[in-house]
């Protein structure tokens, strides 16, 4: 996984302890990144006021994490993924989330927020009501689907309000997208359905899961919606951020041989990939990786590289071969033009002896 660290972990622990201390006035804190590579988390702001001030302190184009005292012994986490943030940034944040929550302790309310209405007392009240109504209950498929539909209607109504308030064409396009996506809200699961960011892309996830099932391949993509958005960003021609983002690597989640997740993104095309694998993955001799590289910013075309290190055991190689086909099928639903390569070392990746 991509590495991230706290600039001052002791300061973070002290602030969290103060917020959890009923005798302390501090009520909230916002954590954010201090570098474009999103490798260092820092304390952005903290306060003893209410949720309204916390909301105002969030920035429209910067990802952050807000920890808030709702009431005595009741705490909320808002992962702020604003609409203006890039797909690459959102994908990286998705794999940093567990790193952040590992320091926070018990959380009663956990919301992935993309609009300011998601960071509000009304949203907290909604989550608290839901907790009370479902306490000790297992969420059935019917109730899960109903929760998804309610969330879809809520976001649709919010988009209408923005359009009626005279927002830009961008808001109207978002409204049209929401309206078009409303007909096929997927059925739920026997689990807690987060009302945070139920997306119209949920259908895509169901389609790709069905794709793997049809191929009889046991494989799962972690944070699949974010991965799809990241691939879409990568394939776009004439991007202004091409020099910062022109490759991405997928790898297996530790102790989960059938689950793939984002490992890293970066620049400098093949040389950048090779540098990362040498420096962070020990040369990759024992790794199975799936790499997408955009070598020409003026076209949609990308290179898909299947990396199976020379020290990978035979059984894992066999699994990787099956998974590679499934990943190619998934990518074909997003990227129609791509070359495919098979390598086992950085030298092969770079085409040198």
N, C-alpha and C positions, 0 to 999 in steps of 0.2 A: 504494500500500500504506500501511497505518497506520504512522505514524512512531514509532520508538523510538530511544532513545539511551542510552549509558553515562553514569552520573553522573561517573565518573572513568576514562576509557579508559586512561590511563597506568598507573593502579594495577592495572587488570585485566590489561594486557599484562605487567606485572612479576610478578604472581602466576602467570600461566600459564607464563612463562619459568622461574620458580623450580620449579614442579611438573615441568617437562620437564628440568630440570637434575638429573642423577644425583647431584650432590654436595650437593644441597639436601634437607633433611628434609621439606619441605612435600609432601603427597601428594594433597590434594584441596581443592576450593573449590566453594562453592554460590553461584550468582547468583540474584537474585530481583527483584521489582518493589517500588518504594517508594511507589507511588501507585495508587489504585483504577482510574485510566484506563490503567494499564500502559504508560506512555510512557517511564519511566526505569528502567534496570536498575542494580542495585547489588551489591556484594559482601556477602552475608549472613553467611557464615562460611567459615573455612578451617582446615585441620588437618593434623597430621603423623601421625595415627593411621590405623586401618584403615577398611574399608568399614562395619563395624558402627556406628562413631561417626558416619560420614557419614549413614547410614540414620536414626539417631536425631535428627539435626539437621533432617531434612525435616519440614515442617509438613503436617498432614492436610488443610488447606483452602487452601493457597497453592501456586501454580505456581512451579516453580524449575528451574534447570539445574545439574547437578552434574558437574564435570569431575574424573576420578579416575585416578591412576596405578595401573594393574593390575600392571605389572612394568616392567623397564627397556625403554624405547622402545615400550611398549604402553599405550595410554590409552583410557579409556571416557568416553562422555557419556551421562548419564541425564537425559532430559527428564521431569521429575516433573509429571504431570497427575493429581493425586489425585481420587478419585471425588467428593469433596465440592466440588470446584471447579465453578463454573458453566459451562454450555455456551458462553456468551459469552467467558469468560476462556480456555477451551481453544481456541476459534476464533482469538482474537487471538494466543495463544501459537504456534499453528501457522504464522502468517505471520512471527513473530519468530525462528523457529528458525534460519533461514539467517543472520540477522544475528548470532546468538550464535556459531554454528559458524565464521563467517568469521574469528574471532580465535583459535580454538583450535588450528588446524593439523591435522595428520594424526590421525585417530581410528580405532582398530582396532575398537572395539565401540560401537555406537550403539543405545540402547534407549529407547523411549518407555514410561515406567513409570507404572502407575496404582495398584499395590499395593506394599507394602514387600517382598514376596517377589521383585518385579522388580528390586529394588536389593539384591542379595545375591551372595555368592561362588558359590553354586550356579548363579545365572543367568549370571554371568561364565564359569564353567566350561563351561556349555552352549554359550555363544556361541563360546568358544575352540575347543571340540571341533568345532563346526559349521564354523568357519573352516578348521581343519586338514583336515577331511574333504572340503571342497568347494574347496580351494585350486586355482585354475586351471581350475575346471570351470564349465560353464554349467548353471544350475538348470533342469531340464526341468519341464513341466507336472505330471507325475506326482509328482516329488519336491517341487515347490512345494505341491501339494495335500496331500501327506503332512505337510509342515511345518505347514501350517495346521491340520490335524486334530490333530497332536500338541499344538499350542498351545491349541487348544480344549479338549482333554482335560485339559491342565495347569490351565487356569483353572477348569474344571468341578470338578476335584478340590479345588482351593483353596477354592472356594465351599462344597463339602460339608464340608470341615474347619471352616470358620467356623460353619456352621449347627450341626454336631455339638458345637462348643465353646460353644454357647448364645448365639450372636449374636442380634441383633434380627430382627424380621419383615422388615426391609429386606434383610438378608443372604439370608433364605430366598426372598424375591421375586427377588433377583438370581440365585439358584441355579435357580429355576424358569425364568427368562428364558434362562439359559445352556442348560438342558436342552432347552427348546423350540427354540432356535436351532441345535442341533447337527446336525440332520438334513441340512441343505443347505449344507455348507461349499463355497464356490465353488472352481472349479479355479484353479490358479496361473498364473503368467506366466513367460516366459523371463527371469527376473530374480531377485535376492535377495529372498526373502520375509522381511520382518521379523517375528520372533516377538513383537514388543513388545506390540502391541495389536490382534491379529486379532479383530475384533468380530463379533457376530452381525448387525450392520448391514451386513456385507459384501454380503449378498444384495441389500439395497436399492441399493447402488452398481451391482451388475450389472444390476438391473432398469432403473435410470435410464440406464445406458450403452446398454442395449438399446432403451430408449425413443428416444434420440437417433438411434441407428442406423436404427431403423424409419422415423423421420421423414426420414432421409437428410440429417441436419444434422451437420456436422463441428464439434462443440463439446465442450469438456471442462471439468469443474468441479474446481478445485484444492482438495484437502482436503475432498472432498465429504461425508464422514461428519460432520465438524465443522460444515460449513455446514448440513446437515440438522438436526443437534442444535440449532444456533443458531436456525433458523426455528421449530423446535418450542418452544423457550423463548420466543421472541418472541410466538407466537400464544396462549400460555396466558393465560387471564383472571385478574384479581385477583392479579397478581404483586406481591410486596413490593418487587422491584427495578425496577418499571415506570418510576419517575422517573429512573432511571439508564440504562435501556435500553429504547428504544421505536422504534428504527429501525436498519436495516443497509443498506449499499451494496455491491453487487457491481460490479466493473469488470474490464477486460482486463489480463492480465499483460503487462508490458512486453516487446515484441518477439514476443508470441504472440497473434496476432489471433483465435485460436479457443479461448483458454483464459481462463476467468473465475475470479476469486478474491475473497475478502473485501477490501474497501477500508477500511471503517471502520464502527463502531457508535457510537451515541450517544443523546442525550436531547433533550427540547424539541420532539419530533415534527417538523413541517415546518420550523419556524423553525430548529431545530437542524441539520437537513439543509442548509438554505439557507446558514446561517452557515458550516458546514464547507466546502461547495462554493466559497463566495466566498473563504474564508481559505486553504484548502489546495489547491484545484484551479483557482485563478485565474478563478472564475466558471463553469467547465465548458463554455465555448463549443466546445471541440474534443474533448469527451468523450462517450463512450457509457456510460451507467450504468444499472443496474437496482436499484431502491430498494424496500424494504419498510418501510412505516410502520404502527405500531400506534397509532391515534388515540384508542381507547377501551379502557381497561384492563379493563372489565367484560365484554367479549365476545371471541370468537375472531377476529372479522373484522379484516382488514388491508387496506391499500391497496398495490397493486403499481404503481410508477411507472416507466415506460420513458422514460429521459432521453437524448435525442439533441441535442447542442448545435448551435447555428446554424452553426458553422464546420466541422462534420463533413462530409467530402467525400461525394459521391453514392454511390460504391462502398461505403464503410463504412456508409452509411445502409442500403443494400440488405442487406448482411450482418447488420446489427443487427436489421432487420425479421425475418429468418429466425430469428436466435438468440432474439429475444423470444418467438416462438411456442414454441420448445423449452424456454425457461426457464419459461414459463407451464405447459407440460405437466408439467415436473418439480415445480413448486410445487403443482400440483393433486394430486400424490400425498401432499402433506403438509398443505396448507391448502385446505379446500373452500370457504370463504367469504372472498371478497376482491373489492374494486373495482379497476378498472384505469384508469390515466391515462397520457397521453402529453404530455410537456413538453419544452421546449428551453431554459428559462431559470429562474432563481430567482423571477422575477416570476410566471411561469406556475405554478410549483410552489406559490407562496403565494396565487395568485388575485388578484394586484394588477396594475394598469396599469403 
